[in-house]
Amino acid sequence: MKILIVIVNYNGKHLLEKNLQSVVDNGYNNFDIVVVDNASVDGSIEYLKKEFPFVKIVESKENLGFGRGNNLGVKRYPDYDAYLFLNNDISVPKGFLTNLVEVLARDEKIGGVGPKVLYSEEKVGIGKRVINSAGIYVDRHFMSYDRYDKEEDSPKYDVVEEVEALMGGAFLVKREVWGKVGGFNPKMFLYYEDIDISLRIRDLGYKLYYVGTSEVYHDHMSSSKNLGARKRNVMNMRNRFESIRSRKGMWVAIKETIWYLFNWIVWKVVYSRDITLKEYLKKEQ
């Protein structure tokens, strides 16, 4: 398979400096890289042109966000067998892409695959291997949870198995599936777009697989830490509403939003000092 690796960048020169060389050296023998730059002002484009002249660059005149940025990269360079969407705050070891491609090619009904995502050493301390995401669980209210988040890695997670959704930060999708699903939802600037496209891929009858034999290392929140928790939560809630509305209809979207807001109030008043909102919502299932 010929793979296009799409990396969306917004003022992330420091992340490109840290992580891009590992992507270049990943060991797979048939791939190209395109960086979609969302109108950065930190010298990202100049850095890429100097240090990685072979990397394709798509310059956007505005910040398109995550989904639309990835859509633009594929639109400019569509002639590949599959597209790997990779965050600029992720570094990779040799062999990670080879293992993903092998699973993706196993079955025509496999639409997308994702690796084991580990927190980078900077986040958890030297010598530890801690899971950030091993695929994503989506509950009956369309709330999403990274499987095994913050659990210490072990061989029991080196499995290949079907999951409900995959993290958009490292997500390999077949070209035909991408074409049928229509890419990431352009109404979503940031957050939940990976859950939305995962569910829409499954709506088409394709399967998604977690590939525990492949791993990447994530500087979690490094590319969006300046947004603040409140703005992230609002964006996530709004995009979840849009996803449910487009897939299940307006009434279901309203009902699930009321459920979320009710539980948020209960959590805020009673439980917020003891557990996180996600922990509370997961417990209430």
Beta strands, then each sheet from edge to edge (+ up, - down):
strand 1: 3-9
strand 2: 31-38
strand 3: 56-60
strand 4: 82-86
strand 5: 90-91
strand 6: 110-119
strand 7: 131-133
strand 8: 136-138
strand 9: 144-146
strand 10: 160-163
strand 11: 170-174
strand 12: 207-218
sheet 1: 3+ 2+ 1+ 4+ 11- 6+ 7-
sheet 2: 3+ 2+ 1+ 4+ 11- 6+ 12+ 5-
sheet 3: 3+ 2+ 1+ 4+ 11- 6+ 12+ 10-
sheet 4: 8+ 9-
end
